[in-house]
Amino acid sequence: MDDIRIGFGYDVHRLVKNRPLILGGLTIPHNKGLLGHSDADVLLHAIADALLGAAAVGDIGTHFPDHDPSFRDISSVRLLEKVVEILEKEGYDIGNVDTTLVMEAPRISDHIPRMRKNIATALSVEVRSISVKATTTEGLGYIGSGEGIAAYAYVLIRKRA
């Protein structure tokens, strides 16, 4: 029987002024960006955590701690590429990735095809293996008030034969 594993990832970051908004490896025009040690790309962070969790090799904080200056302002695309290297060393291939961004603004539907392509490239998989969706909280909570953005990710990985 194949060793198939499912992973789940979640991340949230606060929106602040004077930071770029980076989602799915893209800079999205907006008056606020996400606060974090790296570029704070919540979407890629959720995917990284889901992949690491599926392989049972820790989490994003274990591999890329926020107290390590070498990760200050690093591109989360680069972090995701490093996660792929970890999975390859463990003998896993990525099957598919399903994600949801939770945010009130800006609207990102026009950006989703490029996000999917960026993620697929970083993970060395086909674009058809990547799903990016977005929803709002209908104005409720910290996301609804524009204070932050959250992302959820599910992944499927397979042990190489």
C-alpha distance (Angstrom), angle and dihedral (degrees) to the residues before:
residue distance angle dihedral
M1 . . .
D2 3.82 . .
D3 3.78 117.3 .
I4 3.80 98.8 -121.1
R5 3.78 119.2 174.8
I6 3.79 134.0 -173.9
G7 3.79 122.5 -150.7
F8 3.79 133.2 -166.6
G9 3.80 126.3 -155.7
Y10 3.79 134.2 -176.4
D11 3.78 132.0 -178.7
V12 3.79 137.1 169.8
H13 3.79 132.1 -173.6
R14 3.79 133.9 -176.0
L15 3.80 119.2 -111.3
V16 3.82 113.8 -126.4
K17 3.79 138.1 170.1
N18 3.82 121.4 -101.5
R19 3.81 96.0 34.1
P20 3.80 127.4 100.6
L21 3.80 117.2 -114.5
I22 3.79 106.5 -122.8
L23 3.80 119.0 -177.6
G24 3.78 126.2 164.5
G25 3.78 89.5 -3.2
L26 3.82 92.7 -57.6
T27 3.77 129.7 112.6
I28 3.81 104.5 -127.8
P29 3.82 119.3 -159.0
H30 3.81 108.1 -111.8
N31 3.81 138.9 131.3
K32 3.83 91.5 -115.2
G33 3.78 137.4 40.2
L34 3.78 136.4 -161.2
L35 3.80 120.5 -84.4
G36 3.78 117.4 -132.6
H37 3.80 147.3 117.9
S38 3.81 91.9 -97.8
D39 3.81 123.6 31.3
A40 3.85 85.2 -64.0
D41 3.82 95.8 -129.2
V42 3.82 98.0 172.5
L43 3.79 92.8 -169.3
L44 3.79 94.8 56.4
H45 3.81 91.7 41.0
A46 3.81 91.1 55.4
I47 3.82 90.3 49.3
A48 3.81 91.8 48.4
D49 3.82 91.7 50.8
A50 3.80 91.6 47.6
L51 3.82 92.0 51.3
L52 3.81 94.4 45.7
G53 3.79 90.9 46.3
A54 3.79 93.3 49.3
A55 3.80 89.1 54.5
A56 3.84 90.7 43.9
V57 3.81 92.3 -128.2
G58 3.78 101.2 127.0
D59 3.78 129.9 -91.8
I60 3.78 140.6 -75.6
G61 3.83 91.7 -84.8
T62 3.80 91.1 53.6
H63 3.79 94.2 53.3
F64 3.83 100.0 31.7
P65 3.83 107.7 26.8
D66 3.79 117.6 -165.8
H67 3.80 91.0 -131.9
D68 3.82 90.9 62.8
P69 3.82 108.9 95.0
S70 3.81 91.6 -153.7
F71 3.81 88.3 73.6
R72 3.84 95.3 49.4
D73 3.84 107.7 128.8
I74 3.82 91.6 -12.4
S75 3.78 116.9 159.7
S76 3.79 111.1 -101.6
V77 3.81 87.0 -141.1
R78 3.81 86.1 66.6
L79 3.81 90.7 48.4
L80 3.81 89.8 51.4
E81 3.81 90.0 50.7
K82 3.82 88.4 52.8
V83 3.82 89.4 51.5
V84 3.82 88.6 54.2
E85 3.81 88.7 53.6
I86 3.82 89.4 52.7
L87 3.82 91.3 49.8
E88 3.80 91.7 47.7
K89 3.81 90.1 52.1
E90 3.83 88.8 51.1
G91 3.82 90.4 49.8
Y92 3.81 99.7 -110.7
D93 3.79 131.7 138.4
I94 3.80 122.7 -160.1
G95 3.80 116.4 -115.5
N96 3.79 103.1 -178.0
V97 3.79 143.7 -30.1
D98 3.82 125.2 -142.9
T99 3.80 118.0 -172.0
T100 3.79 141.3 175.3
L101 3.80 126.2 -162.0
V102 3.81 115.3 -154.9
M103 3.79 112.1 -155.4
E104 3.79 141.9 127.9
A105 3.80 98.7 -143.8
P106 2.92 151.1 60.8
R107 3.78 105.0 27.0
I108 3.79 107.7 -122.6
S109 3.80 106.1 -176.8
D110 3.82 91.7 111.5
H111 3.83 90.1 53.4
I112 3.81 98.1 49.7
P113 3.83 97.2 88.3
R114 3.83 90.9 55.5
M115 3.82 91.3 44.3
R116 3.80 90.0 53.3
K117 3.81 90.5 49.6
N118 3.83 92.5 48.8
I119 3.79 91.9 49.5
A120 3.81 93.3 45.6
T121 3.80 90.6 50.3
A122 3.83 93.0 48.7
L123 3.81 90.8 48.5
S124 3.83 95.3 41.5
V125 3.81 92.4 -125.5
E126 3.78 134.3 118.6
V127 3.81 118.7 -85.6
R128 3.80 89.8 -118.9
S129 3.82 87.3 66.7
I130 3.82 91.6 62.3
S131 3.81 126.1 77.4
V132 3.80 122.4 -174.0
K133 3.80 119.1 -178.6
A134 3.79 132.0 170.1
T135 3.77 134.8 -153.7
T136 3.79 139.7 166.6
T137 3.79 133.1 -131.0
E138 3.81 91.2 -126.7
G139 3.81 89.6 -111.0
L140 3.81 95.1 -52.8
G141 3.80 126.5 135.1
Y142 3.78 130.8 -13.7
I143 3.79 91.8 -38.4
G144 3.78 92.6 48.9
S145 3.79 91.6 51.1
G146 3.81 90.7 52.7
E147 3.80 96.0 -109.7
G148 3.80 96.8 122.3
I149 3.78 151.7 -6.9
A150 3.81 127.2 -126.5
A151 3.79 132.3 -164.4
Y152 3.80 134.1 -162.1
A153 3.80 125.5 -162.4
Y154 3.78 136.1 -174.5
V155 3.79 120.5 -170.5
L156 3.76 137.5 -176.4
I157 3.80 120.0 -149.4
R158 3.81 130.9 -179.8
K159 3.79 130.3 -153.2
R160 3.81 110.6 -120.0
A161 3.80 114.0 -113.9
